[in-house]
Amino acid sequence: MRKQKYPVLIVGGGLVGLSTALFLSHHNIAYYVIERHHGTSIHPKARGINTRSMELFRPFQIEEQIRIAGEALSKGGGGLLQANTLIEADFSTIKDLIHQLVSETEQLSPTRGSFTTQDLMEPILLQAIQAYKADVQFSMELVSFTQDDQGVTAIIQNRDTGVRETIYAEYLIAADGANSRIRQALGIQMSGRGTLSYNMNLYFRANLKPYVEGREFSICNINHPEATGTLVSINNDDLWTFHVNFDPARGESLSDFPDERCIQLVRKAVGNPELDVKMISVLPWEAAVKVADRFQVGRIFLVGDAAHLMPPTGGFGGNSGIADGHNLAWKLAAVLKGMAAPELLSTYEIERKAVSHFTTEQAGLIANTGQLNMVSSKKESIAPVASNNHVIMRYQYRSSAVIAEDSDAERSLLPYVEQLDGKPGTRAPHIWLERNGHPISTIDLFNKNFVLLADEYSTWIHAAQYVAADFNNLTIDIYTVGQTGSLQDPENRWHKIYRIPAGGAMLIRPDGFVAWRSGQAGNSTETLSCVMKQLLSLENYSEH
């Protein structure tokens, strides 16, 4: 039995596992990814990469690839349609679900989301990872694992050959999906409203272009009494999915959906009994509002569906998993490089669990509106937040990895803010600046190291230089903003949007979230050193 050692073992090579691996690569952390399937997903599954996720992928120059992959699906935009059958649909009644979101996003971000399905997204991520010469193995499954104070020992097996290996890793990331075996083995329960519905996802090929060309849509709720469900576009041409409910309590399962039955359901939904339909795959899935009670047990972390389940309403699911991986990656890197104490890793659960509760609840509240036939609705007096951007962009972290401001204690501790204005714990605001005569978004400054932003006359710059040199393996990228600074602000928006007076400064974490803000001029290396000690969980360590 071969034995290997890695800093990180990632179990699950889907959308979230591969994204997490890519983020670790960016921080120069070695890892081993194992995926039990023979390759990347053949099923569309998730159908959108939201704006925040696209921001996270910008450092890897894969934005254009993602958009090209989503071109066909993007024709339907966020169009929602209600019909007895597709043929009977009144296309003049299409409701645009994302118009407000798109218009808001133009002010919030330098990029925008993409209608890219998971089966097209995963190969892009895999190719990007391979540029780092990463170790990714398909047809490999986890057999068992143990952990101690030194690391994790995992037994893995090649599903094709039966050959087993022992893997030693300092940390293990469970990206093994909704039915996570790792979560179950750790005895972690899930809490929340629970299951909303059980669904079969019928992925099929049929030429529906004659019915939809020039009036493409994203989703069509089918209300036919013998084929009630949700028809979802994959390429607005010949690839589609149709989601129908099933009831395990009555003994229904995947075996009750042979190709013949699925084809008949699709034909009834479309309204053409002679339609040529070829089934590609059928997958059962659970629409639920659930969050794991723990995201971390020792050296093992849950990400993605292993940590939280939510209905597809809002399109938050896969993107929440990508955000999990991004939050965890920089913290693992800081600990593995000796920059931070291991206690920093506890902030992953604190931050992401709170956000996951907010996100899953919002997805459930949107489901309550009856937006999709595939998800059971339930009338409640509580309404979802006004904009999905509150969920995607405006959530707030509260942990020891954020230096809270006094005003936080005076306000209700909502999980989100109404405006991104530089408040600690929130994503740093996007504004366009200039560098060397070329436009650059502030978002593109925050992707690997801590960043100090100050105006060109600030004395915090010298404090940051000293602190960076004083801490082990710490890099602080320092930018001055102003007419003669390293970044020019021709519209004088920076002070106003970031709410920093002259002489003040802001420290942004490697994940783009504001760690600390000072409204006072100063050159206190002691103050900044204390800030950094808290952010890196080094308060109780004599050496740093």
KADAHU-V205875 format. One record per residue. RES is the residue in one letter. PSI is psi in whole degrees, 0 to 359 (none if undefined). D_LAST is the distance of its C-alpha to the last C-alpha in Angstrom with 1 decimal. Layout:
{{RES:PSI:D_LAST} {RES:PSI:D_LAST}}
This chain:
{{M:122:39.6} {R:144:37.0} {K:134:33.3} {Q:157:30.4} {K:136:26.7} {Y:155:24.6} {P:319:21.2} {V:135:23.3} {L:125:27.0} {I:118:28.8} {V:108:32.1} {G:112:34.4} {G:41:35.0} {G:204:36.6} {L:312:35.7} {V:317:32.5} {G:316:31.4} {L:322:32.0} {S:315:30.4} {T:319:27.2} {A:318:27.4} {L:319:27.9} {F:322:24.8} {L:321:22.7} {S:321:24.5} {H:332:23.4} {H:11:19.7} {N:39:20.8} {I:126:20.5} {A:152:23.4} {Y:170:25.5} {Y:122:29.0} {V:129:31.3} {I:140:34.5} {E:129:37.4} {R:336:40.5} {H:167:42.9} {H:347:44.4} {G:194:42.8} {T:167:41.6} {S:137:43.5} {I:357:47.2} {H:140:47.5} {P:320:46.6} {K:241:44.8} {A:144:42.5} {R:14:44.3} {G:141:41.9} {I:112:38.5} {N:177:37.7} {T:316:36.4} {R:319:32.8} {S:320:32.8} {M:324:34.4} {E:319:31.6} {L:334:29.1} {F:353:31.3} {R:320:31.7} {P:344:29.0} {F:4:31.0} {Q:42:34.3} {I:7:36.2} {E:313:37.5} {E:320:40.9} {Q:318:41.3} {I:318:40.6} {R:318:43.1} {I:319:45.8} {A:332:45.4} {G:8:46.1} {E:313:48.9} {A:316:51.8} {L:330:50.3} {S:341:49.4} {K:329:53.1} {G:352:53.4} {G:223:50.5} {G:31:50.0} {G:125:53.7} {L:131:54.7} {L:146:58.3} {Q:133:60.5} {A:155:63.6} {N:313:66.0} {T:163:65.7} {L:319:64.2} {I:328:67.7} {E:359:68.6} {A:140:65.5} {D:99:66.0} {F:348:63.4} {S:349:64.1} {T:8:62.2} {I:133:58.8} {K:129:56.0} {D:114:52.9} {L:345:49.8} {I:5:47.3} {H:311:49.0} {Q:320:47.1} {L:314:43.8} {V:317:44.4} {S:323:45.4} {E:321:42.4} {T:329:40.0} {E:331:41.3} {Q:341:39.7} {L:339:36.4} {S:155:35.5} {P:356:36.2} {T:187:37.4} {R:163:39.5} {G:172:39.9} {S:139:42.1} {F:72:44.7} {T:126:43.5} {T:159:44.2} {Q:324:41.8} {D:337:44.0} {L:334:43.7} {M:319:40.1} {E:317:38.8} {P:327:40.2} {I:316:38.6} {L:318:35.1} {L:318:36.0} {Q:319:37.0} {A:321:33.8} {I:319:31.7} {Q:338:33.9} {A:338:33.1} {Y:7:29.6} {K:45:31.5} {A:162:30.2} {D:102:31.6} {V:128:33.9} {Q:121:36.7} {F:170:39.6} {S:31:42.1} {M:127:39.3} {E:155:38.8} {L:127:36.5} {V:313:38.6} {S:166:36.2} {F:153:32.6} {T:161:30.6} {Q:155:27.0} {D:193:24.9} {D:342:21.4} {Q:336:20.9} {G:198:22.6} {V:136:26.0} {T:122:29.2} {A:138:31.8} {I:122:35.4} {I:158:36.8} {Q:136:40.3} {N:120:42.1} {R:341:44.8} {D:320:47.2} {T:342:47.1} {G:358:45.9} {V:134:43.5} {R:152:40.4} {E:155:36.9} {T:127:33.9} {I:128:30.6} {Y:129:27.2} {A:147:24.4} {E:327:20.9} {Y:151:22.0} {L:134:25.5} {I:121:26.6} {A:103:30.1} {A:41:32.0} {D:24:35.3} {G:185:37.2} {A:325:39.1} {N:37:40.4} {S:117:37.0} {R:328:37.6} {I:315:34.0} {R:316:34.0} {Q:318:37.2} {A:329:36.1} {L:353:33.1} {G:24:35.6} {I:125:34.2} {Q:166:36.9} {M:143:37.4} {S:161:38.5} {G:188:40.3} {R:335:43.9} {G:203:44.4} {T:132:46.8} {L:320:48.8} {S:160:50.8} {Y:137:51.1} {N:152:52.0} {M:128:53.3} {N:106:52.1} {L:108:55.0} {Y:122:54.0} {F:164:57.2} {R:125:58.8} {A:141:61.8} {N:96:63.1} {L:7:62.8} {K:320:62.7} {P:334:66.3} {Y:337:65.3} {V:349:62.1} {E:128:62.4} {G:354:62.0} {R:45:60.9} {E:154:57.8} {F:172:55.7} {S:313:52.5} {I:139:53.8} {C:115:57.2} {N:120:57.9} {I:125:61.0} {N:16:63.2} {H:131:65.9} {P:336:67.0} {E:3:66.9} {A:52:63.7} {T:131:61.4} {G:198:57.9} {T:118:55.7} {L:126:56.4} {V:130:53.3} {S:140:53.5} {I:321:51.5} {N:11:53.1} {N:27:56.0} {D:269:58.4} {D:6:58.8} {L:127:55.5} {W:163:55.1} {T:148:53.9} {F:122:55.9} {H:125:54.2} {V:149:56.4} {N:152:55.8} {F:165:56.5} {D:99:56.6} {P:333:55.1} {A:336:56.7} {R:13:60.1} {G:7:59.1} {E:143:58.5} {S:185:56.1} {L:326:55.5} {S:343:58.7} {D:4:60.7} {F:64:59.8} {P:166:61.6} {D:320:62.0} {E:316:65.6} {R:318:64.5} {C:318:61.6} {I:318:63.9} {Q:321:66.4} {L:317:63.7} {V:315:62.6} {R:319:66.3} {K:321:67.0} {A:320:63.9} {V:325:64.9} {G:19:68.6} {N:104:70.0} {P:349:71.4} {E:5:71.9} {L:133:68.4} {D:111:67.2} {V:132:63.9} {K:120:61.7} {M:136:59.0} {I:312:55.7} {S:160:53.7} {V:124:53.6} {L:130:50.4} {P:146:50.2} {W:159:47.4} {E:124:46.6} {A:116:46.1} {A:161:44.0} {V:95:41.6} {K:142:39.0} {V:135:35.3} {A:141:33.6} {D:336:32.6} {R:140:29.2} {F:350:27.3} {Q:133:24.9} {V:105:25.7} {G:243:23.0} {R:17:22.1} {I:135:25.0} {F:141:25.3} {L:138:28.6} {V:157:29.3} {G:215:32.5} {D:339:35.8} {A:333:34.2} {A:334:32.3} {H:144:35.0} {L:140:38.7} {M:152:40.6} {P:162:44.0} {P:352:44.3} {T:120:45.3} {G:338:43.0} {G:33:41.6} {F:337:38.2} {G:290:37.8} {G:324:36.5} {N:326:34.6} {S:322:32.7} {G:321:31.7} {I:318:30.5} {A:324:28.4} {D:308:27.0} {G:323:25.9} {H:319:24.4} {N:318:22.3} {L:324:21.1} {A:312:20.6} {W:329:17.7} {K:317:15.9} {L:317:16.7} {A:317:15.7} {A:321:12.2} {V:315:11.8} {L:331:13.8} {K:359:11.9} {G:10:8.6} {M:324:7.4} {A:161:8.1} {A:154:9.0} {P:335:12.7} {E:338:13.8} {L:327:13.7} {L:337:16.7} {S:339:18.8} {T:344:19.1} {Y:308:21.2} {E:315:24.0} {I:313:23.7} {E:309:24.1} {R:331:26.4} {K:316:28.6} {A:316:29.5} {V:323:30.4} {S:321:32.3} {H:315:34.5} {F:314:35.3} {T:313:36.1} {T:322:38.2} {E:319:40.1} {Q:319:40.9} {A:320:42.2} {G:321:44.3} {L:323:45.7} {I:320:46.7} {A:325:48.3} {N:336:50.2} {T:353:52.0} {G:24:53.8} {Q:322:52.4} {L:134:52.7} {N:330:55.5} {M:342:53.2} {V:126:51.1} {S:137:53.0} {S:155:53.0} {K:120:53.0} {K:128:54.0} {E:157:51.6} {S:341:51.5} {I:133:47.8} {A:152:47.4} {P:165:44.5} {V:159:42.5} {A:327:44.5} {S:141:42.6} {N:339:40.7} {N:338:38.2} {H:322:36.9} {V:321:36.0} {I:321:34.9} {M:332:33.0} {R:14:32.8} {Y:162:31.0} {Q:134:28.0} {Y:143:24.8} {R:112:23.7} {S:181:20.5} {S:349:17.0} {A:14:16.1} {V:134:18.6} {I:101:18.9} {A:153:22.5} {E:157:25.0} {D:327:27.4} {S:338:30.3} {D:323:29.1} {A:343:30.2} {E:351:33.6} {R:160:34.6} {S:138:35.5} {L:68:32.6} {L:152:34.2} {P:2:32.4} {Y:167:33.1} {V:157:33.7} {E:330:37.0} {Q:143:35.5} {L:106:32.3} {D:26:31.4} {G:12:27.7} {K:134:27.1} {P:137:23.6} {G:352:23.7} {T:160:26.5} {R:133:26.9} {A:139:26.7} {P:152:30.4} {H:126:32.3} {I:152:34.0} {W:127:35.5} {L:185:34.2} {E:141:35.1} {R:121:33.3} {N:37:35.3} {G:3:38.4} {H:144:37.7} {P:144:36.9} {I:136:33.5} {S:145:32.4} {T:329:29.2} {I:325:28.7} {D:359:28.5} {L:341:25.4} {F:96:23.3} {N:351:23.0} {K:316:19.9} {N:169:17.1} {F:148:16.1} {V:131:18.9} {L:124:19.5} {L:130:23.2} {A:162:24.7} {D:170:28.2} {E:345:29.0} {Y:4:29.0} {S:140:25.8} {T:359:23.4} {W:340:20.4} {I:315:20.4} {H:324:19.1} {A:318:16.4} {A:321:15.2} {Q:319:15.5} {Y:314:13.4} {V:319:10.5} {A:321:10.8} {A:335:10.7} {D:339:7.7} {F:147:5.3} {N:120:5.7} {N:19:9.3} {L:130:9.7} {T:128:13.3} {I:116:15.0} {D:124:18.8} {I:126:20.4} {Y:135:24.1} {T:137:26.5} {V:126:29.6} {G:185:32.9} {Q:327:36.0} {T:11:34.2} {G:179:30.7} {S:339:29.3} {L:130:30.8} {Q:143:34.2} {D:78:35.4} {P:335:39.2} {E:5:40.0} {N:49:37.6} {R:340:36.4} {W:309:32.6} {H:319:32.4} {K:312:35.0} {I:320:33.7} {Y:353:30.0} {R:52:31.1} {I:120:29.0} {P:170:30.9} {A:134:30.9} {G:349:27.7} {G:182:25.7} {A:163:23.0} {M:140:21.8} {L:126:18.7} {I:137:19.7} {R:167:17.9} {P:341:18.6} {D:7:21.5} {G:7:23.2} {F:143:22.7} {V:125:22.0} {A:324:18.7} {W:147:19.4} {R:134:22.3} {S:127:23.0} {G:9:26.7} {Q:146:26.2} {A:148:25.9} {G:172:23.2} {N:47:20.6} {S:99:18.1} {T:331:14.7} {E:316:13.9} {T:310:15.4} {L:326:13.7} {S:318:10.2} {C:321:11.4} {V:311:12.9} {M:323:10.1} {K:318:8.1} {Q:315:11.5} {L:326:12.3} {L:11:9.5} {S:40:10.2} {L:12:6.9} {E:326:9.3} {N:13:10.0} {Y:130:6.9} {S:331:6.8} {E:147:3.8} {H:none:0.0}}
